[in-house]
């Protein structure tokens, strides 16, 4: 029983050490942990918006507003981290940005 408890303590120590190491690496890059977490969440939203932008050619005005607000959140989060972290996502980012600009232009012309 003591061996099992010792293994549990060792595993907990290793997990805490890995978390602290990850936080230290993030801070060494000059990024705030909250900004990095926002980037991770924005990356997930980017995937959704990328699929949405590819599937729908014309959106309703309500869908456009939602798309614009979600895209702006992504742009803000991506601006706070170095580009090297999101090189793999650049094509998706570019497609979402293109659709964002198209919607903005469409809304500007209609007003």
Secondary structure as the mmCIF struct_conf table of DSSP 4:
data_model
#
loop_
_struct_conf.conf_type_id
_struct_conf.id
_struct_conf.beg_label_comp_id
_struct_conf.beg_label_asym_id
_struct_conf.beg_label_seq_id
_struct_conf.end_label_comp_id
_struct_conf.end_label_asym_id
_struct_conf.end_label_seq_id
HELX_RH_AL_P HELX_RH_AL_P1 UNK A 2 UNK A 28
TURN_TY1_P TURN_TY1_P1 UNK A 29 UNK A 30
HELX_RH_AL_P HELX_RH_AL_P2 UNK A 33 UNK A 55
BEND BEND1 UNK A 57 UNK A 58
HELX_RH_AL_P HELX_RH_AL_P3 UNK A 61 UNK A 79
TURN_TY1_P TURN_TY1_P2 UNK A 80 UNK A 80
BEND BEND2 UNK A 81 UNK A 81
HELX_RH_3T_P HELX_RH_3T_P1 UNK A 83 UNK A 89
HELX_RH_AL_P HELX_RH_AL_P4 UNK A 90 UNK A 110
#
